[in-house]
Amino acid sequence: MRASEFIPEHEMVWSRTSNKPKLKWRCTHGIRKGRIVPNASDCGKSIDTKRREQMRRTRAKTPAFQKVRAKKTKKTSVASRLLTRLNKQRKT
């Protein structure tokens, strides 16, 4: 395999775990593409359909509430603002 053909399965990102920054992995392809998981090996696992459907129902019931809550957290939480800076530094 040549370097130009290499496709990374995951990339490291900073994430919050109980308001503390921690390195995690973002899956870049496959069934969990775009998800942040604690271990790189979790990118290949199958998705629990029961939990997926439950979350879809919950989000359908409370879309406005979740939107406002997430926006407030991202703007005011010190941990969220720190992670934003850390992840921007990783990209450059």
C-alpha positions as CSV (number, residue, x, y, z in Angstrom):
1,M,0.0,0.0,0.0
2,R,1.3,3.4,-1.0
3,A,1.1,6.4,1.3
4,S,-1.4,8.1,-1.2
5,E,-3.8,5.1,-0.8
6,F,-3.8,5.2,3.1
7,I,-7.2,5.9,4.6
8,P,-7.1,6.5,8.3
9,E,-9.9,4.7,10.2
10,H,-10.0,7.2,13.0
11,E,-8.3,10.4,14.3
12,M,-7.6,11.6,17.7
13,V,-9.7,14.4,19.2
14,W,-10.2,16.0,22.5
15,S,-13.6,15.4,24.2
16,R,-15.3,15.9,27.5
17,T,-15.7,13.2,30.1
18,S,-17.4,14.6,33.3
19,N,-16.2,18.1,32.3
20,K,-12.6,17.1,32.0
21,P,-10.7,17.0,28.7
22,K,-9.7,13.6,27.5
23,L,-8.3,12.2,24.2
24,K,-10.8,10.1,22.3
25,W,-11.2,8.9,18.7
26,R,-13.4,10.1,15.8
27,C,-14.3,7.4,13.4
28,T,-13.7,8.5,9.8
29,H,-15.4,5.8,7.9
30,G,-17.7,2.8,8.3
31,I,-20.9,2.4,10.2
32,R,-19.8,4.8,13.0
33,K,-18.5,7.5,10.7
34,G,-18.4,10.9,12.5
35,R,-18.8,9.4,16.0
36,I,-16.5,10.0,18.9
37,V,-15.6,6.8,20.7
38,P,-13.3,6.1,23.7
39,N,-11.3,3.4,22.0
40,A,-10.1,3.2,18.4
41,S,-11.3,-0.4,18.2
42,D,-14.9,0.7,18.8
43,C,-15.1,2.1,15.3
44,G,-15.7,-1.3,13.8
45,K,-18.3,-2.5,16.3
46,S,-22.0,-2.9,15.3
47,I,-24.5,-0.5,16.5
48,D,-27.1,-1.4,19.2
49,T,-30.4,-0.9,17.3
50,K,-32.5,-0.8,20.4
51,R,-30.5,2.1,21.9
52,R,-30.4,3.8,18.5
53,E,-34.2,3.8,18.1
54,Q,-34.7,5.0,21.7
55,M,-32.5,8.0,21.1
56,R,-34.3,8.8,17.8
57,R,-37.6,8.8,19.7
58,T,-36.2,11.0,22.5
59,R,-34.7,13.5,20.0
60,A,-38.0,13.7,18.1
61,K,-39.9,14.6,21.3
62,T,-37.5,17.3,22.5
63,P,-35.6,18.8,19.5
64,A,-35.9,22.5,20.6
65,F,-34.9,21.7,24.2
66,Q,-31.8,19.8,23.1
67,K,-30.8,22.5,20.7
68,V,-30.9,25.3,23.2
69,R,-29.2,23.2,25.9
70,A,-26.3,22.2,23.6
71,K,-25.8,25.7,22.4
72,K,-25.7,27.1,25.9
73,T,-23.2,24.5,27.0
74,K,-20.9,25.1,24.1
75,K,-20.9,28.8,24.7
76,T,-20.6,29.0,28.5
77,S,-18.8,25.8,29.6
78,V,-15.1,26.4,30.1
79,A,-14.3,22.8,29.3
80,S,-16.2,23.1,25.9
81,R,-14.3,26.3,25.0
82,L,-11.0,24.7,25.9
83,L,-11.7,21.6,23.8
84,T,-12.6,23.8,20.8
85,R,-9.2,25.5,21.0
86,L,-7.4,22.2,21.5
87,N,-9.0,20.5,18.5
88,K,-8.4,23.6,16.3
89,Q,-4.7,23.4,17.2
90,R,-4.6,19.7,16.2
91,K,-6.0,20.4,12.7
92,T,-3.3,22.9,11.9
